Amino acid sequence: MVCGAESSPSIAPAELAQFAGSNDSAIRAAAANNPRCPPSTLAQLAHDPDWEVLTAVAGNPASDSATLQRVVDNVNSIRSPSNTEGLLWVELTVARHPHSSPALLHQLASRNFVGLPPNCYGGTELDRRVQIMEAVAEHPNAGPDTLELLSRYVEWDTANTVRSRVAAHPGTPVPVLEQLLRDTDALVAQAAAGNPALPPATLAMWQLTR
């Protein structure tokens, strides 16, 4: 049972470390969600088997890139058909965290780009996977290789939201922007045209050929 103390903004970090050892996953999740939770405790909870605890760790602003990597590594080891939806939520939370590294973002993008797993027919799982790629595509730490990968995502991106985010990202390589200018979706092309990284001469040529 959650007693409430682990959620207090004034609780001592040492007490949070004690709550992190609770047998109650709700208490561990509340401790992991507390912004006063010590980095060492967050790193410990990154190995927790409960997806709600992992989501709390992934959403804590005090979690550093190494802890977030541990969370994703843990997700790989505990994934099963019964917890897939919860673990996708963990991955989405990591993808939105400002401390996620370029390598970690690429790992998340690659995992969700390659196609849906067996027995996935859309619905919540599909939506969550697209949301993960959307979050990566607009993350300031996304690297050029990751953005190039996501610029080719078409199969399940029915609203073209992933490619639109890549087209608007300031770190997207110029060759990728030039390709997105020719995208069949006008909104994607317009996003690429509005990217300040696009050379003026390329933009002028695109405007002449519209």
N, CA and C atoms as a LAMMPS dump frame, in Angstrom:
ITEM: TIMESTEP
0
ITEM: NUMBER OF ATOMS
630
ITEM: BOX BOUNDS ff ff ff
-5.0000000000000000e+02 5.0000000000000000e+02
-5.0000000000000000e+02 5.0000000000000000e+02
-5.0000000000000000e+02 5.0000000000000000e+02
ITEM: ATOMS id mol type element x y z
1 1 1 N 0.844 -1.195 0
2 1 2 C 0 0 0
3 1 3 C 0.878 1.242 0
4 2 1 N 0.504 2.242 -0.812
5 2 2 C 1.233 3.497 -0.848
6 2 3 C 0.851 4.324 0.358
7 3 1 N 1.834 4.742 1.146
8 3 2 C 1.533 5.494 2.359
9 3 3 C 1.503 6.989 2.12
10 4 1 N 2.038 7.453 1.012
11 4 2 C 2.003 8.876 0.698
12 4 3 C 3.311 9.578 0.977
13 5 1 N 4.09 9.09 1.933
14 5 2 C 5.341 9.759 2.292
15 5 3 C 6.322 9.748 1.129
16 6 1 N 6.306 8.648 0.343
17 6 2 C 7.268 8.526 -0.746
18 6 3 C 6.991 9.52 -1.874
19 7 1 N 5.79 10.145 -1.858
20 7 2 C 5.445 11.138 -2.875
21 7 3 C 5.661 12.567 -2.395
22 8 1 N 6.048 12.725 -1.132
23 8 2 C 6.197 14.056 -0.558
24 8 3 C 7.37 14.81 -1.175
25 9 1 N 7.165 16.09 -1.526
26 9 2 C 8.269 16.88 -2.088
27 9 3 C 9.337 17.235 -1.062
28 10 1 N 9.054 16.985 0.22
29 10 2 C 10.019 17.343 1.261
30 10 3 C 10.702 16.125 1.885
31 11 1 N 10.422 14.947 1.361
32 11 2 C 11.01 13.744 1.937
33 11 3 C 12.517 13.716 1.706
34 12 1 N 13.23 13.151 2.649
35 12 2 C 14.687 13.046 2.53
36 12 3 C 15.057 11.987 1.504
37 13 1 N 16.086 12.238 0.707
38 13 2 C 16.527 11.245 -0.277
39 13 3 C 16.821 9.874 0.335
40 14 1 N 17.342 9.867 1.559
41 14 2 C 17.65 8.586 2.203
42 14 3 C 16.392 7.769 2.45
43 15 1 N 15.301 8.449 2.759
44 15 2 C 14.033 7.745 2.975
45 15 3 C 13.508 7.179 1.659
46 16 1 N 13.685 7.934 0.583
47 16 2 C 13.264 7.435 -0.722
48 16 3 C 14.029 6.18 -1.089
49 17 1 N 15.299 6.147 -0.743
50 17 2 C 16.103 4.965 -1.021
51 17 3 C 15.551 3.753 -0.277
52 18 1 N 15.02 3.977 0.931
53 18 2 C 14.41 2.888 1.691
54 18 3 C 13.117 2.42 1.027
55 19 1 N 12.297 3.369 0.589
56 19 2 C 11.05 3.014 -0.084
57 19 3 C 11.316 2.243 -1.376
58 20 1 N 12.446 2.516 -2.017
59 20 2 C 12.774 1.839 -3.27
60 20 3 C 12.986 0.341 -3.068
61 21 1 N 13.217 -0.068 -1.831
62 21 2 C 13.401 -1.483 -1.531
63 21 3 C 12.132 -2.183 -1.102
64 22 1 N 11 -1.492 -1.209
65 22 2 C 9.722 -2.067 -0.786
66 22 3 C 9.323 -3.241 -1.671
67 23 1 N 8.562 -4.166 -1.097
68 23 2 C 8.005 -5.268 -1.877
69 23 3 C 6.779 -4.838 -2.672
70 24 1 N 6.271 -3.648 -2.368
71 24 2 C 5.079 -3.114 -3.038
72 24 3 C 5.526 -2.288 -4.241
73 25 1 N 5.157 -2.723 -5.444
74 25 2 C 5.6 -2.023 -6.647
75 25 3 C 5.039 -0.605 -6.726
76 26 1 N 3.858 -0.369 -6.131
77 26 2 C 3.278 0.975 -6.146
78 26 3 C 4.126 1.944 -5.325
79 27 1 N 4.673 1.452 -4.227
80 27 2 C 5.552 2.286 -3.398
81 27 3 C 6.864 2.549 -4.132
82 28 1 N 7.403 1.537 -4.777
83 28 2 C 8.649 1.732 -5.536
84 28 3 C 8.432 2.732 -6.673
85 29 1 N 7.267 2.636 -7.337
86 29 2 C 6.965 3.558 -8.433
87 29 3 C 6.829 4.985 -7.925
88 30 1 N 6.173 5.147 -6.782
89 30 2 C 6.013 6.488 -6.218
90 30 3 C 7.361 7.075 -5.826
91 31 1 N 8.241 6.249 -5.283
92 31 2 C 9.585 6.714 -4.923
93 31 3 C 10.364 7.108 -6.174
94 32 1 N 10.257 6.295 -7.216
95 32 2 C 10.972 6.584 -8.463
96 32 3 C 10.452 7.835 -9.144
97 33 1 N 9.201 8.151 -8.911
98 33 2 C 8.583 9.326 -9.528
99 33 3 C 8.933 10.619 -8.81
100 34 1 N 9.434 10.507 -7.579
101 34 2 C 9.731 11.694 -6.779
102 34 3 C 10.996 12.387 -7.309
103 35 1 N 10.926 13.682 -7.62
104 35 2 C 12.103 14.376 -8.163
105 35 3 C 13.285 14.436 -7.2
106 36 1 N 13.046 14.137 -5.923
107 36 2 C 14.138 14.112 -4.948
108 36 3 C 14.799 12.74 -4.854
109 37 1 N 14.344 11.816 -5.663
110 37 2 C 14.927 10.468 -5.622
111 37 3 C 16.39 10.539 -6.047
112 38 1 N 17.305 9.983 -5.259
113 38 2 C 18.736 10.06 -5.593
114 38 3 C 19.061 9.342 -6.907
115 39 1 N 20.014 9.848 -7.659
116 39 2 C 20.415 9.184 -8.909
117 39 3 C 20.8 7.72 -8.715
118 40 1 N 21.449 7.407 -7.615
119 40 2 C 21.853 6.02 -7.371
120 40 3 C 20.639 5.118 -7.171
121 41 1 N 19.598 5.662 -6.564
122 41 2 C 18.374 4.89 -6.358
123 41 3 C 17.629 4.7 -7.671
124 42 1 N 17.611 5.74 -8.497
125 42 2 C 16.994 5.617 -9.816
126 42 3 C 17.711 4.567 -10.651
127 43 1 N 19.039 4.556 -10.563
128 43 2 C 19.814 3.559 -11.299
129 43 3 C 19.482 2.144 -10.823
130 44 1 N 19.262 2 -9.531
131 44 2 C 18.879 0.701 -8.968
132 44 3 C 17.494 0.29 -9.481
133 45 1 N 16.554 1.23 -9.472
134 45 2 C 15.191 0.924 -9.888
135 45 3 C 15.068 0.725 -11.398
136 46 1 N 16.085 1.119 -12.15
137 46 2 C 16.066 0.886 -13.593
138 46 3 C 16.078 -0.603 -13.922
139 47 1 N 16.403 -1.441 -12.932
140 47 2 C 16.417 -2.897 -13.129
141 47 3 C 15.145 -3.553 -12.591
142 48 1 N 14.164 -2.747 -12.199
143 48 2 C 12.935 -3.282 -11.617
144 48 3 C 12.153 -4.085 -12.659
145 49 1 N 11.452 -5.145 -12.245
146 49 2 C 10.669 -5.943 -13.203
147 49 3 C 9.294 -5.372 -13.52
148 50 1 N 8.886 -4.323 -12.804
149 50 2 C 7.542 -3.772 -12.983
150 50 3 C 7.561 -2.594 -13.955
151 51 1 N 6.715 -2.606 -14.985
152 51 2 C 6.76 -1.564 -16.014
153 51 3 C 6.354 -0.2 -15.466
154 52 1 N 5.5 -0.165 -14.449
155 52 2 C 5.103 1.133 -13.886
156 52 3 C 6.257 1.778 -13.121
157 53 1 N 7.053 0.97 -12.475
158 53 2 C 8.258 1.487 -11.812
159 53 3 C 9.229 2.017 -12.868
160 54 1 N 9.403 1.264 -13.94
161 54 2 C 10.308 1.694 -15.01
162 54 3 C 9.826 2.979 -15.665
163 55 1 N 8.514 3.119 -15.825
164 55 2 C 7.968 4.351 -16.392
165 55 3 C 8.27 5.539 -15.487
166 56 1 N 8.159 5.325 -14.185
167 56 2 C 8.461 6.398 -13.238
168 56 3 C 9.927 6.79 -13.298
169 57 1 N 10.809 5.805 -13.394
170 57 2 C 12.242 6.098 -13.524
171 57 3 C 12.495 6.876 -14.808
172 58 1 N 11.878 6.414 -15.899
173 58 2 C 12.092 7.056 -17.203
174 58 3 C 11.532 8.465 -17.256
175 59 1 N 10.557 8.757 -16.406
176 59 2 C 9.96 10.088 -16.409
177 59 3 C 10.549 11.036 -15.391
178 60 1 N 11.446 10.532 -14.549
179 60 2 C 12.03 11.386 -13.517
180 60 3 C 13.098 12.292 -14.148
181 61 1 N 12.979 13.608 -13.974
182 61 2 C 13.972 14.512 -14.58
183 61 3 C 15.386 14.305 -14.061
184 62 1 N 15.534 13.617 -12.932
185 62 2 C 16.867 13.375 -12.373
186 62 3 C 17.545 12.161 -13.007
187 63 1 N 16.83 11.387 -13.798
188 63 2 C 17.442 10.221 -14.442
189 63 3 C 18.423 10.675 -15.512
190 64 1 N 19.642 10.152 -15.454
191 64 2 C 20.64 10.53 -16.454
192 64 3 C 20.619 9.544 -17.62
193 65 1 N 21.451 9.778 -18.617
194 65 2 C 21.422 8.959 -19.824
195 65 3 C 21.781 7.502 -19.533
196 66 1 N 22.693 7.28 -18.595
197 66 2 C 23.079 5.907 -18.265
198 66 3 C 21.921 5.145 -17.633
199 67 1 N 21.178 5.824 -16.762
200 67 2 C 20.008 5.185 -16.131
201 67 3 C 18.94 4.881 -17.171
202 68 1 N 18.718 5.801 -18.096
203 68 2 C 17.723 5.576 -19.146
204 68 3 C 18.134 4.397 -20.033
205 69 1 N 19.432 4.27 -20.293
206 69 2 C 19.908 3.123 -21.072
207 69 3 C 19.658 1.829 -20.312
208 70 1 N 19.869 1.84 -18.994
209 70 2 C 19.6 0.65 -18.185
210 70 3 C 18.119 0.28 -18.248
211 71 1 N 17.256 1.285 -18.246
212 71 2 C 15.815 1.023 -18.334
213 71 3 C 15.502 0.279 -19.628
214 72 1 N 16.013 0.781 -20.739
215 72 2 C 15.722 0.155 -22.035
216 72 3 C 16.347 -1.235 -22.123
217 73 1 N 17.536 -1.406 -21.593
218 73 2 C 18.156 -2.734 -21.573
219 73 3 C 17.302 -3.704 -20.759
220 74 1 N 16.747 -3.215 -19.673
221 74 2 C 15.892 -4.036 -18.824
222 74 3 C 14.604 -4.4 -19.56
223 75 1 N 14.052 -3.436 -20.289
224 75 2 C 12.851 -3.702 -21.081
225 75 3 C 13.104 -4.866 -22.034
226 76 1 N 14.271 -4.897 -22.652
227 76 2 C 14.614 -5.979 -23.579
228 76 3 C 14.588 -7.339 -22.895
229 77 1 N 14.997 -7.363 -21.617
230 77 2 C 15.141 -8.641 -20.921
231 77 3 C 13.834 -9.14 -20.315
232 78 1 N 12.865 -8.265 -20.071
233 78 2 C 11.629 -8.7 -19.4
234 78 3 C 10.414 -8.656 -20.315
235 79 1 N 10.607 -8.309 -21.583
236 79 2 C 9.464 -8.201 -22.49
237 79 3 C 8.795 -9.563 -22.693
238 80 1 N 7.458 -9.545 -22.666
239 80 2 C 6.671 -10.743 -22.93
240 80 3 C 5.321 -10.3 -23.487
241 81 1 N 4.547 -11.216 -24.073
242 81 2 C 3.238 -10.827 -24.617
243 81 3 C 2.323 -10.173 -23.59
244 82 1 N 2.495 -10.506 -22.32
245 82 2 C 1.592 -9.984 -21.293
246 82 3 C 1.922 -8.554 -20.857
247 83 1 N 3.138 -8.093 -21.121
248 83 2 C 3.505 -6.749 -20.654
249 83 3 C 3.946 -5.826 -21.779
250 84 1 N 3.707 -6.23 -23.031
251 84 2 C 4.182 -5.449 -24.172
252 84 3 C 3.652 -4.029 -24.149
253 85 1 N 2.364 -3.862 -23.903
254 85 2 C 1.783 -2.519 -23.937
255 85 3 C 2.407 -1.615 -22.884
256 86 1 N 2.587 -2.14 -21.671
257 86 2 C 3.197 -1.347 -20.618
258 86 3 C 4.636 -0.979 -20.936
259 87 1 N 5.385 -1.91 -21.514
260 87 2 C 6.79 -1.642 -21.824
261 87 3 C 6.938 -0.668 -22.984
262 88 1 N 5.973 -0.66 -23.908
263 88 2 C 6 0.357 -24.954
264 88 3 C 5.804 1.747 -24.35
265 89 1 N 4.997 1.83 -23.312
266 89 2 C 4.825 3.107 -22.62
267 89 3 C 6.134 3.529 -21.961
268 90 1 N 6.874 2.572 -21.426
269 90 2 C 8.195 2.864 -20.853
270 90 3 C 9.101 3.447 -21.933
271 91 1 N 9.128 2.8 -23.098
272 91 2 C 9.986 3.268 -24.186
273 91 3 C 9.587 4.659 -24.658
274 92 1 N 8.286 4.928 -24.712
275 92 2 C 7.834 6.259 -25.117
276 92 3 C 8.298 7.311 -24.112
277 93 1 N 8.232 6.99 -22.839
278 93 2 C 8.672 7.926 -21.804
279 93 3 C 10.166 8.193 -21.922
280 94 1 N 10.941 7.153 -22.221
281 94 2 C 12.389 7.338 -22.437
282 94 3 C 12.62 8.218 -23.659
283 95 1 N 11.866 7.971 -24.727
284 95 2 C 12.046 8.736 -25.962
285 95 3 C 11.757 10.22 -25.769
286 96 1 N 10.96 10.546 -24.776
287 96 2 C 10.606 11.941 -24.508
288 96 3 C 11.515 12.595 -23.471
289 97 1 N 12.405 11.82 -22.867
290 97 2 C 13.245 12.366 -21.792
291 97 3 C 14.383 13.203 -22.383
292 98 1 N 14.624 14.396 -21.851
293 98 2 C 15.678 15.258 -22.407
294 98 3 C 17.084 14.693 -22.277
295 99 1 N 17.295 13.723 -21.374
296 99 2 C 18.63 13.171 -21.189
297 99 3 C 18.893 11.928 -22.042
298 100 1 N 17.954 11.514 -22.854
299 100 2 C 18.191 10.346 -23.708
300 100 3 C 19.304 10.668 -24.698
301 101 1 N 20.25 9.757 -24.814
302 101 2 C 21.419 9.979 -25.67
303 101 3 C 21.083 9.71 -27.134
304 102 1 N 21.901 10.226 -28.063
305 102 2 C 21.687 9.912 -29.483
306 102 3 C 21.675 8.409 -29.759
307 103 1 N 22.56 7.668 -29.105
308 103 2 C 22.62 6.221 -29.325
309 103 3 C 21.354 5.527 -28.835
310 104 1 N 20.844 5.963 -27.694
311 104 2 C 19.626 5.369 -27.15
312 104 3 C 18.426 5.694 -28.029
313 105 1 N 18.346 6.911 -28.515
314 105 2 C 17.256 7.293 -29.404
315 105 3 C 17.305 6.48 -30.694
316 106 1 N 18.513 6.239 -31.2
317 106 2 C 18.636 5.434 -32.418
318 106 3 C 18.179 3.999 -32.151
319 107 1 N 18.516 3.503 -30.987
320 107 2 C 18.087 2.153 -30.62
321 107 3 C 16.566 2.055 -30.593
322 108 1 N 15.908 3.04 -30.013
323 108 2 C 14.446 3.043 -29.951
324 108 3 C 13.832 3.172 -31.34
325 109 1 N 14.411 4.038 -32.158
326 109 2 C 13.89 4.221 -33.514
327 109 3 C 14.046 2.951 -34.333
328 110 1 N 15.205 2.339 -34.258
329 110 2 C 15.476 1.129 -35.041
330 110 3 C 14.546 -0.002 -34.638
331 111 1 N 14.327 -0.144 -33.345
332 111 2 C 13.489 -1.238 -32.848
333 111 3 C 12.056 -1.111 -33.36
334 112 1 N 11.568 0.091 -33.443
335 112 2 C 10.173 0.292 -33.831
336 112 3 C 10.004 0.545 -35.323
337 113 1 N 11.112 0.737 -36.026
338 113 2 C 11.069 0.979 -37.466
339 113 3 C 10.949 -0.315 -38.257
340 114 1 N 11.549 -1.363 -37.769
341 114 2 C 11.718 -2.576 -38.566
342 114 3 C 10.41 -3.299 -38.863
343 115 1 N 9.315 -2.861 -38.294
344 115 2 C 8.038 -3.513 -38.556
345 115 3 C 7.42 -4.031 -37.28
346 116 1 N 6.179 -4.376 -37.37
347 116 2 C 5.463 -4.844 -36.194
348 116 3 C 5.794 -6.302 -35.902
349 117 1 N 5.794 -6.647 -34.624
350 117 2 C 6.08 -8.035 -34.259
351 117 3 C 4.909 -8.945 -34.623
352 118 1 N 5.124 -10.263 -34.608
353 118 2 C 4.018 -11.182 -34.883
354 118 3 C 2.846 -10.951 -33.929
355 119 1 N 1.647 -11.151 -34.411
356 119 2 C 0.413 -11.025 -33.634
357 119 3 C 0.07 -9.59 -33.269
358 120 1 N 0.725 -8.613 -33.915
359 120 2 C 0.347 -7.217 -33.691
360 120 3 C -0.492 -6.763 -34.887
361 121 1 N -1.722 -6.401 -34.622
362 121 2 C -2.635 -6.048 -35.708
363 121 3 C -3.079 -4.588 -35.641
364 122 1 N -2.293 -3.76 -35.003
365 122 2 C -2.653 -2.352 -34.926
366 122 3 C -3.181 -1.991 -33.55
367 123 1 N -4.081 -1.016 -33.498
368 123 2 C -4.649 -0.601 -32.232
369 123 3 C -3.647 0.12 -31.368
370 124 1 N -3.749 -0.096 -30.066
371 124 2 C -2.915 0.629 -29.108
372 124 3 C -1.432 0.378 -29.333
373 125 1 N -1.055 -0.865 -29.614
374 125 2 C 0.369 -1.178 -29.792
375 125 3 C 0.944 -0.437 -30.992
376 126 1 N 0.216 -0.443 -32.086
377 126 2 C 0.675 0.273 -33.272
378 126 3 C 0.781 1.771 -32.994
379 127 1 N -0.252 2.332 -32.364
380 127 2 C -0.246 3.765 -32.049
381 127 3 C 0.948 4.125 -31.177
382 128 1 N 1.244 3.279 -30.186
383 128 2 C 2.345 3.571 -29.272
384 128 3 C 3.682 3.518 -30.004
385 129 1 N 3.839 2.567 -30.921
386 129 2 C 5.091 2.465 -31.666
387 129 3 C 5.302 3.698 -32.547
388 130 1 N 4.247 4.174 -33.176
389 130 2 C 4.36 5.385 -33.987
390 130 3 C 4.673 6.587 -33.096
391 131 1 N 4.07 6.644 -31.912
392 131 2 C 4.346 7.743 -30.98
393 131 3 C 5.806 7.748 -30.549
394 132 1 N 6.386 6.561 -30.368
395 132 2 C 7.806 6.481 -30.005
396 132 3 C 8.656 7.093 -31.107
397 133 1 N 8.355 6.743 -32.345
398 133 2 C 9.136 7.287 -33.458
399 133 3 C 8.902 8.787 -33.626
400 134 1 N 7.689 9.255 -33.358
401 134 2 C 7.424 10.695 -33.393
402 134 3 C 8.278 11.415 -32.353
403 135 1 N 8.334 10.845 -31.146
404 135 2 C 9.1 11.473 -30.064
405 135 3 C 10.585 11.519 -30.402
406 136 1 N 11.094 10.443 -30.989
407 136 2 C 12.504 10.416 -31.378
408 136 3 C 12.758 11.433 -32.479
409 137 1 N 11.838 11.518 -33.442
410 137 2 C 12.026 12.391 -34.606
411 137 3 C 12.054 13.868 -34.245
412 138 1 N 11.493 14.232 -33.094
413 138 2 C 11.522 15.639 -32.697
414 138 3 C 12.441 15.902 -31.51
415 139 1 N 13.148 14.86 -31.073
416 139 2 C 14.042 15.02 -29.916
417 139 3 C 15.297 15.788 -30.341
418 140 1 N 15.709 16.783 -29.572
419 140 2 C 16.909 17.558 -29.949
420 140 3 C 18.19 16.74 -29.995
421 141 1 N 18.216 15.585 -29.321
422 141 2 C 19.422 14.757 -29.33
423 141 3 C 19.439 13.723 -30.448
424 142 1 N 18.4 13.68 -31.26
425 142 2 C 18.377 12.706 -32.358
426 142 3 C 19.495 13.013 -33.344
427 143 1 N 20.283 12 -33.681
428 143 2 C 21.416 12.185 -34.578
429 143 3 C 21.023 12.084 -36.042
430 144 1 N 21.921 12.478 -36.943
431 144 2 C 21.611 12.463 -38.373
432 144 3 C 21.252 11.084 -38.913
433 145 1 N 21.922 10.03 -38.422
434 145 2 C 21.597 8.681 -38.892
435 145 3 C 20.184 8.275 -38.478
436 146 1 N 19.803 8.672 -37.277
437 146 2 C 18.462 8.36 -36.781
438 146 3 C 17.406 9.106 -37.585
439 147 1 N 17.665 10.356 -37.873
440 147 2 C 16.719 11.161 -38.636
441 147 3 C 16.6 10.643 -40.071
442 148 1 N 17.723 10.214 -40.633
443 148 2 C 17.676 9.641 -41.986
444 148 3 C 16.845 8.369 -41.99
445 149 1 N 17.021 7.536 -40.977
446 149 2 C 16.233 6.31 -40.867
447 149 3 C 14.745 6.619 -40.818
448 150 1 N 14.369 7.528 -39.95
449 150 2 C 12.948 7.836 -39.76
450 150 3 C 12.353 8.576 -40.954
451 151 1 N 13.189 9.217 -41.753
452 151 2 C 12.672 9.897 -42.944
453 151 3 C 12.125 8.896 -43.953
454 152 1 N 12.498 7.621 -43.807
455 152 2 C 12.046 6.574 -44.726
456 152 3 C 10.888 5.769 -44.171
457 153 1 N 10.335 6.234 -43.036
458 153 2 C 9.249 5.471 -42.409
459 153 3 C 7.922 5.818 -43.069
460 154 1 N 7.319 4.826 -43.712
461 154 2 C 6.079 5.056 -44.464
462 154 3 C 4.978 4.082 -44.061
463 155 1 N 5.339 2.84 -43.817
464 155 2 C 4.363 1.754 -43.756
465 155 3 C 3.164 2.027 -42.847
466 156 1 N 3.429 2.41 -41.593
467 156 2 C 2.334 2.616 -40.638
468 156 3 C 2.138 4.075 -40.271
469 157 1 N 2.885 4.956 -40.897
470 157 2 C 2.785 6.394 -40.6
471 157 3 C 1.672 6.999 -41.455
472 158 1 N 0.444 6.601 -41.163
473 158 2 C -0.677 6.953 -42.035
474 158 3 C -0.901 8.457 -42.132
475 159 1 N -0.559 9.184 -41.084
476 159 2 C -0.729 10.641 -41.118
477 159 3 C 0.58 11.348 -41.459
478 160 1 N 1.607 10.574 -41.749
479 160 2 C 2.921 11.116 -42.114
480 160 3 C 3.528 11.997 -41.023
481 161 1 N 3.153 11.738 -39.775
482 161 2 C 3.625 12.585 -38.674
483 161 3 C 5.094 12.368 -38.343
484 162 1 N 5.595 11.149 -38.565
485 162 2 C 7.013 10.886 -38.275
486 162 3 C 7.891 11.655 -39.254
487 163 1 N 7.595 11.533 -40.533
488 163 2 C 8.408 12.228 -41.544
489 163 3 C 8.267 13.746 -41.43
490 164 1 N 7.1 14.219 -41.031
491 164 2 C 6.917 15.664 -40.846
492 164 3 C 7.83 16.192 -39.76
493 165 1 N 7.982 15.418 -38.699
494 165 2 C 8.857 15.835 -37.6
495 165 3 C 10.323 15.797 -38.023
496 166 1 N 10.68 14.794 -38.805
497 166 2 C 12.049 14.741 -39.33
498 166 3 C 12.306 15.955 -40.22
499 167 1 N 11.339 16.295 -41.058
500 167 2 C 11.496 17.416 -41.981
501 167 3 C 11.686 18.737 -41.248
502 168 1 N 11.12 18.849 -40.065
503 168 2 C 11.215 20.094 -39.299
504 168 3 C 12.396 20.124 -38.337
505 169 1 N 13.083 19.001 -38.164
506 169 2 C 14.169 18.917 -37.182
507 169 3 C 15.389 19.704 -37.671
508 170 1 N 15.958 20.571 -36.836
509 170 2 C 17.113 21.378 -37.266
510 170 3 C 18.372 20.567 -37.532
511 171 1 N 18.419 19.324 -37.05
512 171 2 C 19.596 18.499 -37.263
513 171 3 C 19.495 17.555 -38.447
514 172 1 N 18.386 17.611 -39.176
515 172 2 C 18.224 16.716 -40.318
516 172 3 C 19.218 17.084 -41.419
517 173 1 N 19.984 16.115 -41.928
518 173 2 C 20.975 16.406 -42.983
519 173 3 C 20.308 16.984 -44.234
520 174 1 N 21.04 17.832 -44.925
521 174 2 C 20.505 18.483 -46.126
522 174 3 C 20.054 17.468 -47.179
523 175 1 N 20.808 16.399 -47.468
524 175 2 C 20.317 15.436 -48.464
525 175 3 C 18.965 14.824 -48.095
526 176 1 N 18.736 14.635 -46.795
527 176 2 C 17.443 14.098 -46.353
528 176 3 C 16.346 15.138 -46.559
529 177 1 N 16.654 16.394 -46.255
530 177 2 C 15.679 17.46 -46.486
531 177 3 C 15.334 17.567 -47.975
532 178 1 N 16.337 17.435 -48.822
533 178 2 C 16.092 17.511 -50.266
534 178 3 C 15.176 16.383 -50.721
535 179 1 N 15.355 15.208 -50.115
536 179 2 C 14.479 14.085 -50.446
537 179 3 C 13.06 14.349 -49.948
538 180 1 N 12.939 14.905 -48.75
539 180 2 C 11.613 15.164 -48.179
540 180 3 C 10.883 16.287 -48.912
541 181 1 N 11.621 17.151 -49.595
542 181 2 C 10.963 18.16 -50.434
543 181 3 C 10.134 17.503 -51.54
544 182 1 N 10.502 16.271 -51.916
545 182 2 C 9.794 15.549 -52.963
546 182 3 C 8.786 14.553 -52.399
547 183 1 N 8.52 14.648 -51.104
548 183 2 C 7.588 13.718 -50.465
549 183 3 C 6.193 13.858 -51.081
550 184 1 N 5.492 12.745 -51.138
551 184 2 C 4.144 12.777 -51.709
552 184 3 C 3.145 13.511 -50.821
553 185 1 N 3.49 13.69 -49.551
554 185 2 C 2.614 14.437 -48.64
555 185 3 C 3.044 15.901 -48.626
556 186 1 N 2.131 16.796 -48.951
557 186 2 C 2.454 18.219 -49.048
558 186 3 C 2.916 18.797 -47.72
559 187 1 N 2.353 18.313 -46.622
560 187 2 C 2.745 18.85 -45.317
561 187 3 C 4.188 18.493 -44.974
562 188 1 N 4.617 17.292 -45.375
563 188 2 C 6.009 16.895 -45.161
564 188 3 C 6.93 17.79 -45.983
565 189 1 N 6.591 17.994 -47.24
566 189 2 C 7.406 18.839 -48.118
567 189 3 C 7.475 20.272 -47.593
568 190 1 N 6.371 20.787 -47.113
569 190 2 C 6.348 22.153 -46.585
570 190 3 C 7.193 22.276 -45.324
571 191 1 N 7.174 21.228 -44.489
572 191 2 C 8.006 21.241 -43.285
573 191 3 C 9.483 21.27 -43.661
574 192 1 N 9.85 20.494 -44.685
575 192 2 C 11.241 20.501 -45.146
576 192 3 C 11.621 21.859 -45.718
577 193 1 N 10.691 22.476 -46.455
578 193 2 C 10.954 23.789 -47.049
579 193 3 C 11.138 24.858 -45.98
580 194 1 N 10.494 24.669 -44.835
581 194 2 C 10.6 25.65 -43.765
582 194 3 C 11.755 25.408 -42.815
583 195 1 N 12.524 24.355 -43.057
584 195 2 C 13.651 24.034 -42.181
585 195 3 C 14.8 25.012 -42.462
586 196 1 N 15.291 25.721 -41.438
587 196 2 C 16.37 26.7 -41.655
588 196 3 C 17.673 26.083 -42.136
589 197 1 N 17.814 24.758 -42.021
590 197 2 C 19.042 24.101 -42.494
591 197 3 C 19.04 23.914 -44.005
592 198 1 N 17.899 24.114 -44.64
593 198 2 C 17.827 23.923 -46.091
594 198 3 C 18.512 25.096 -46.79
595 199 1 N 19.444 24.841 -47.703
596 199 2 C 20.133 25.931 -48.403
597 199 3 C 19.14 26.803 -49.173
598 200 1 N 19.317 28.118 -49.151
599 200 2 C 18.395 29.017 -49.862
600 200 3 C 18.237 28.685 -51.342
601 201 1 N 19.325 28.27 -51.984
602 201 2 C 19.243 27.948 -53.412
603 201 3 C 18.331 26.748 -53.654
604 202 1 N 18.393 25.766 -52.756
605 202 2 C 17.542 24.584 -52.89
606 202 3 C 16.081 24.959 -52.673
607 203 1 N 15.848 25.81 -51.696
608 203 2 C 14.487 26.263 -51.433
609 203 3 C 13.937 27.039 -52.629
610 204 1 N 14.757 27.906 -53.208
611 204 2 C 14.31 28.705 -54.359
612 204 3 C 13.955 27.812 -55.54
613 205 1 N 14.764 26.781 -55.788
614 205 2 C 14.493 25.852 -56.864
615 205 3 C 13.193 25.096 -56.629
616 206 1 N 12.99 24.686 -55.4
617 206 2 C 11.752 23.961 -55.048
618 206 3 C 10.55 24.852 -55.27
619 207 1 N 10.643 26.098 -54.885
620 207 2 C 9.514 27.021 -55.06
621 207 3 C 9.195 27.246 -56.532
622 208 1 N 10.229 27.245 -57.395
623 208 2 C 10.005 27.432 -58.83
624 208 3 C 9.334 26.243 -59.484
625 209 1 N 9.551 25.065 -58.932
626 209 2 C 9.036 23.859 -59.57
627 209 3 C 7.716 23.38 -58.974
628 210 1 N 7.169 24.097 -58.055
629 210 2 C 5.906 23.691 -57.43
630 210 3 C 4.755 23.835 -58.409
